[in-house]
Amino acid sequence: MNIQHEALKKFNYQINFAINNYSSHGLNCTQFNHVLIGGLGGSGIGGRLVKNLFSNDFPLPIEVVADYTLPAYVNEKTLVILGSYSGNTEETLAMFDEVKKRGSQMIILTSGGKLGELAKENNLKTYFIEPGFQPRMALGFSLTYLIQIFGDLMGSSKSEELKSVASLFEDCSQYHQDAEVIFNAIQSKAKSKFVVLSDGPFESVATRFAQQVQENAKHECFTHVLPEHNHNVIESYYGTLDTVFFFLDSHANSRVTARFDFLVGLLEVENHKIVEMGVAHFNISSVYQTIHRLDWISLLVADAKRVDSLNVPNIASLKSYLENA
């Protein structure tokens, strides 16, 4: 049994878990001047996704921090949402201590650990995530909680929309099959580096895919965002590149879509492998579905390379080193 494959098949379970275990935090965005989401890796990507999903509707600035320190503006008028799957991420714990000093209101997402203990000691609103998954394979929990948190802040329940999303993953076989079709098209170049080009709304989805390829497949993957990419990176596209390109276009801006079209023509001259994964409508459903297909691709690359998609020895070694640093 491939543990990572089995975890991915539980996407529907994770989404429903977060829907069924959600309760309102009782806060409203009018109480705050800004919202900050803190977290790293698989525990932090949900914040980036929510920032993109709500950027056109949420009335306050949203900041995502993946570090030990906080911006100077964070104060008692900031709502801080901290997420750590294990509850023991040292950067997130450092942020927790700093948030307490600043007097900000906090919401916690965790499966336990030290962060869970601190949340209980300080009587903080906490959304618990089921343990037993790799953090990067537990996105269904954290993203679904975060979407509900932000919906509540705006006075708009997202539960029915999320239930509809969950139903899309009752059977994951079609997403797995879609990923296999894509992987088969690029398999001959699967040892080449991956470059993911996205538009603004899909930036966090591109980042998520890069993280999954890096951790699951132990493979180089980089991201760029249009239109900024067209003002610099495009000048490196001459001759044959040892690269597989993934294009993620939300079709939110016709001018950016035209830029993607130009890049297809530019890169196809040298027969580069291009995977186009645009969506007709950028919304919660399309984000979940795109992420799920891309997650499967990351596992298929890992399987083809015959690498261990479960364990992360370099990360474990770093953590051991830092314990004695």
DONU-63218 format. One record per residue: x, y, z of N, C-alpha, C in turn. Coordinates in steps of 0.1 Angstrom, whole numbers, plus 5000, padded with zeros to 4 digits. Layout:
<sites>
XYZXYZXYZ/...
</sites>
This chain:
<sites>
500849885000500050005000500950135000/500650224991501350354991500650445000/501250485011500650565022500250705016/501050755008500750895002499550884993/499450784985498250764977497050754985/497050674996495950655004495550785011/496550865015496250995021495551085012/495951084999495351174989493851124986/493650994987492250944985491350994996/491851045007491051085018490751235018/490951295006490651445005489251475008/488351395004486851415007486651405022/487251305028487151285043487651415050/488851465046489351585053488451705052/487951725040487051835038485851825047/485251705047484051685055484351695070/485451645074485951655088485951805092/486551895084486652035087485252105087/484352055078483052115078482252075091/482351945094481551885105482051935119/483351965120483952005132484152155134/483552235124483752375125482652435134/483052535141482052615149482452765148/481552855148481852995145482753055156/483653135151484553205161483853335166/482753375161482053485166482653625163/483653625154484353755151483853815138/484053945136483654005124484854095119/484954105106486154175101486154325105/484954375109484854515113485654545126/485954435133486754445146488254465144/488654445131490154445129490554545117/491854565117492354645106493054565095/493454445099494154355090494154215096/494354115087494453975091495753915087/496453845096497753785093497553635096/498053555086498053415087499553365088/499853295098501253245100501353095099/502253045092502452905090503552875080/504052755080505152715070504852585064/505352565051505252445044503752405042/503552275044502152225043501152285052/501652345063500752405073500552555069/501352605060501252745057500552775043/500552675035500052705021498552735021/497852685030496352715031496152865032/497052935040496853075041497053145028/498053105020498353165007497153144998/496553024998495452994990494253074993/493953095006492853175011493053315007/494253365008494553505004494153534990/494453434981494153454967492653434965/491953344972490553314970489753434974/490153504985489353614990489753754987/490753764978491453894975490453994969/489453944962488554044955487254074964/487154004975485954024983486254064998/487354025003487654055017488054205019/487354275028487654415029488854465037/489654365042490854405049492054345042/493254405045494454345040494754205046/495154115038495553985043497053965041/497753925051499253905050499453755054/500453695047500853555050502253555054/502653505066503953505071504553365073/505653335067506353205069507753235075/507853275087509053325093508953315108/510053365115510053375129509453505134/509453605126509153745131507853795124/507253895129506053955124506354095119/505454145110505654285106505354385117/505854505116505754595127504354645129/503454635119502154685121501254595129/501654475132500754375139500554435154/499254445157498954505170497554445175/496954515184495654465190494554465180/494754535169493754545158493954445147/494854355149495254255140494654115144/493954045135493553915138494653825132/495253735141496353645137495853505137/495953435126495653295125496953215124/497253125133498453055133498152905131/498852845121498652705118499952625119/499952515126501052415126500452285128/500552195118499952065118500451985131/501751985132502351905144502151985157/502052115156501952195167503352225173/504352185166505752195172506652275162/506152335152506952415142507552535149/508952535150509552635158509352785154/509252805141508952935136507552985140/506552895140505152925143505052955158/505852875166505852895181506453035184/507453065177508153205179507153315175/506353295165505353385161504253395172/503953285178502953285189503353375200/504653355204505153435216505053585212/505453625200505453765196503953815195/503053735190501653785189501153815203/501453725213501053755227501553895232/502753925228503354055233502654165226/502154145214501554255206500054275210/499454175217498154185221497054155210/497454085200496554055189495653935193/494453935187493553815189494053705180/494053585185494553465178493453355176/493553295165492853165162493953065158/493752945163494752835161494252715153/495052665144494752545137495952445139/495652325145496652235148496152095151/496951995151496551865156496951845170/497651935176498151925190499451985193/500351905199501751955201501752075211/502852145211503052255219502152365216/501852395204500852495200499452465205/499052335205497852305210497752325225/498852295232498952325247498752475250/499552555242499452695244498152755241/497452705231496152745228495152715239/495252595245494452565256494652645268/495952665271496352745283495852895282/495752945270495353085268493953095263/493152985264491752985260491453035247/492252995237492153045223491152965215/490453025206489652945196490552865188/490352735188491252635182490452535173/490852525161490252425152491252305151/490852195156491752075157491651995144/492851955139493051875127493351735132/492851635124493051495128494551465126/495251405135496651365134496751235125/498051205121498251085114498551105099/498551225094498951255081500251335080/500951335068501951425066501351565065/501951675070501351805069500951845054/501851805045501551845031500451765025/500051655032498951575027497651595035/497651705043496451735052495851865048/496051915036495552045032493952045032/493351935030491851935030491351995044/492051955054491652005068491852155069/493052205067493352345070492752435060/492752405047492152495038490652515040/489952405043488552405046488152485058/488952465069488752545081488952695078/490052735070490352875068489252935059/488752865049487652925041486452955050/486152865059484952895068485253005078/486453015082486853125091486653265084/487153265072487053395065485653425061/484853315057483453345055482753405066/482953345078482353395091482753545093/484053575091484453715093483653815084/483253765073482453855064480953825066/480553745075479153715078478453635067/479253545061478753465050479153325051/478253235054478653095056479053025043/480152945044480652875032480352725033/479552685042479452545045478752475033/477752525028477052465017477852455004/478652555001479552554990480652454992/481152445004482152345007481652195007/480352185011479752045010479652004995/479352094987479352064972480752024967/481752104972483152074968483551934973/483151894986483551764991482951654983/481751674978481051574970481851544957/482651634952483451614940484451514942/484851484954485951394957485551264964/484251234963483751104969484450994961/484751014949485550914941486650994934/487850964938489051034933489650984920/489050874915489650804904489850884891/488850974889488951064877490051154878/490351214889491451304891492751224889/492851104895494051024893494250994878/493150964871493250934857493751054849/493151174853493551294846495051314848/495551294860496951314863497851214855/497351094854498050994846498251034831/497151094826497251134812498251244810/498251334820499251444819500651394821/500851304831502151254834502651174822/501851094815502251014804502751104792/502151224791502551324781503851384783/504251384796505551444799506651344804/506251224805507151124811508551114805/508651134792509951134786510851244791/510251354796511051464802510951474817/510451374823510151374837511351404846/512551384841513851414848514251554847/513651634838513951774836513351854848/513851974850513252054860511852104856/511052124866509652174863509652324866/508952394857508652544859507152564858/506652624868505152644868504952794866/504252834856503852964853502452984856/502053084864500653114868500353254866/499053284866498653424868498453454883/498153574886498053614900497053534909/495853504904494953424913495453284915/496153224906496653094907498053084913/498653194918499953194923500153094935/499253094944499353004955499152854951/498352824941498252694936499552644930/500152734922501452704917502552674927/502552754938503452734949503152594956/501852564957501552434963502052324955/501952334942502352224933503952214934/504652324934506052324935506452254948/505852284959506152224972505952074972/504852034965504551894965505551814956/505951874945506951804937508251804944/508651904951509851914959509951804970/508851804978508851714989508551564985/507551544977507151414974508151344964/508451424953509251364942510751394944/511151474953512551514955513151574942/512351664936512551704922512551864922/513351924914513452064912512152124906/511552224912510352284906510352434911/510152514901510152664903508952724898/508552844904507352914900507653054895/506853104886506953244882505453294879/505253424881503853474880503853574868/502853554860502553654849501653764854/501753894850502653934839504053964842/504453974855505854004859506853924852/506553794851507453704844507853754830/506953814823507153864809508053984808/508454044819509254154820510754124823/511053994825512353954828512653804825/511953714831512253574829512153524814/511253584807511053544793512353564785/513253644789514453664782515453554783/515153454792516053344793515553224784/514453244777513853144769514353144754/515553104752516153084739516752944738/516552884726517052754724516252644731/516852534733516152424739516452414754/515452424763515652424777515252284783/516052254793515752124799514652134810/513452164805512352204813511052154809/510252114818508852094816508052214821/507152274813506452394817504952354821/504452404832503052394836502452534836/501352554828500752684828499452674836/499252764845498052764854497452904851/496352904844495653034840494253024845/493953124854492553134859491553194849/492153254839491353334829490653454835/491153504846490553624852490853744845/491953744836492353864829492653824815/491953884805492153844791493553874786/494153984792495454034787496553934792/496353874804497253774809497153644801/495853604798495653494789496353504776/496353624770497053644758498553624759/499053664771500453634773500753484774/499953414780500053264780500053214766/499153264758499053214744500353244737/500953364739502253394733503353294737/503353264750504353174755504253034749/503052994747502852864741503552864727/503352964719503952974706505452984707/505953054716507353074718508052944721/507452874731508152754736507952634727/506852624720506552514711507552514699/508152624696509152624684510252524687/510652514700511752424703511152294709/509852264707509252144711509252114726/509152224734509152204748507852144753/507952064764506752004769505952114777/504752134774503852224781502552164785/502252174798501052134803500152254807/499052264800498152384802496952334811/496752404822495752364832494852484835/494352554825493452664828492152624833/491352714839490052684843489052794838/487852764836486852854831486452954841/486452914854486053004864486952984876/487553094881488353084893487453094906/487352984913486552984925487052874934/486352854945486752754955486752624949/485752584941485752454935486852424926/487152524917488252504907489652494914/489752564925491052564932491252424938/490252374945490352234951490652134940/489952144929490152044919491452044912/491952164910493252184903494352134913/494252164926495252124935495251964936/494051904936494051764937494651694925/494451744913495051684901496551704902/497051814906498451844907499151754918/498451734929498951654939499251514934/498251464926498451324920499651324911/499851434903500951434894502251424902/502351494913503551494921503851354926/502851274930503051134934503451044922/502851074911503250994899504751014895/505151144896506551174894507451094904/507051104916507851034927507850884924/506750824920506750674918507650644906/507650724895508450704883509950714887/510250804896511650824900512050714910/511150644915511350544926511950604938/511450714942511850784954510850764965/511250784978510350774989509550904991/508250904987507451024987506951055001/507150955011506650975024507651055033/508851005033509851065042510651175036/511151265045511951385040513251395048/514251315045515451305053516151435054/516251515044516951645045516351735055/514951745054514251825064514451775078/514451645080514651585093516051605098/517051605089518351635093518551775097/517851865090517952015093517352035107/516251975110515651995123516551945134/517151825132518151775142519251865144/519751925133520952015134520552145142/519252195139518852315146518652295161/518352175165518152145179519452165187/520552155180521852165187522552295183/521952375175522552495170522552605180/
</sites>
